Amino acid sequence: MLHVDAHGTDADGLLLAPSGEHVGWAEIIEDLRALNVATANNLTCIFALCFGLHLYKQVSLKRPVPSYLFFAPPEETSVGFLEAQTLAFYREMNRTSNVTAAFDATLGAAMQSFHCQGLFLQSLLRYISTYCIGRLRQDRLERMVTAVLQRDGIVNPSSAQLKQARRKIRESLKPGQKVIDVFAPSFLIGRAPAFTYADLDRILKRSVPSGRSQRRSASS
């Protein structure tokens, strides 16, 4: 468990006293990744500082998750709250041996928690919504078609070659279990994902606006 008690700002990261120097969120998250990899994704972080949750804006689906569990406030928080609830948190954790329950009963009043599995799920949902079924899908498809044609040495493709390349790439872009299988080993640092693509698909279908669903049904 890593506990950081310091000052933080949304833009500049961790404030080091008394020098007044800052350590940016991007630098901090790289250090956390190294620690979490070394612990095989068993690192629990408590960032008891203002805007600590801004650190997680640096999370990347293609990089190892920075911690197994992460607790931090999303905005400014009072020193009085942290002093009182931090002690209460550790007392409750030692009493119950339950980190999440102790957090919910104490620090959770002004801080938020992220579990690596939940973070992985949310990151995948954003990735699929944006690059596999969302607005950037067509741009990505055309870039991949261009790359495949260049790889195969085709400078002036015929309409048939373009059609075949687009069909293959379109098929490869269809989201499925392979999306989880590609990203999970690195992101979760060897831990097995706690969900399947069927779980993601149910969430994605619920998030589609009813009007959009009706238009799709009418056009099919």
C-alpha positions, 0 to 999 in steps of 0.5 A, a space after each residue: 500500500 502506498 499512501 501519499 499525503 501532500 498538496 496537489 493541483 489539477 494542472 501541475 500535479 504534486 506540489 513539493 514543499 518547501 521547495 515549491 516544485 511540482 511533479 506532473 501527473 504524467 511523471 507520477 503515473 509512470 512511477 506507479 506503473 513501475 511499482 504496480 508491475 513489480 508487485 504483479 498488480 497488487 499495489 493499492 494507492 491512497 492519494 490524500 491530496 487535492 485533485 488526486 484523481 486527475 492522475 487517472 486522466 493519464 491512464 492508457 489502455 495500451 499501458 499497464 494499469 498504475 495500481 490495483 486499487 486507487 483512492 483519491 479526491 476528484 477536486 479540492 478537499 480539506 485538511 481537516 477531513 483528511 486528518 480525521 478520516 485517514 486515521 479512521 480509515 486505517 483503524 477500520 481497515 485493521 479491524 475488518 481487514 477489508 480495504 474497500 469497506 473501510 474506505 466507503 465508511 471513511 474517506 469515501 465521503 470525499 474521495 473516489 475509488 477505482 478498481 483495475 477491473 472497473 477501469 479496464 472495462 470503462 477504458 474498453 467501452 470508450 475504445 470500442 465506442 470511439 474506434 470500433 463503432 463510433 465516429 472515428 471508425 471510418 477514418 481508422 478503416 481507411 488508414 488501415 486499408 492504405 497501410 495494407 495496400 502499401 504493405 502489399 506493394 499496391 500503388 494504384 489499386 483497382 476497385 476490386 482490390 479496394 473492395 476486398 481490402 475494405 471488407 477484410 479490414 471491416 471484418 477485423 474491426 468488428 469488436 469481440 472477445 479478441 479486444 479483451 484478449 489483446 489488451 488484458 495481459 498488458 493492462 492487467 499485468 497478468 491478471 485475468 479479466 473479470 468479464 467477457 465481451 458479452 458483458 461489454 456488449 450488453 452495456 454498449 447496447 443499453 447505451 445506444 439511444 432509443 431513436 438511433 436503435 429505431 433508425 437502425 431497425 428501420 434501415 435493416 
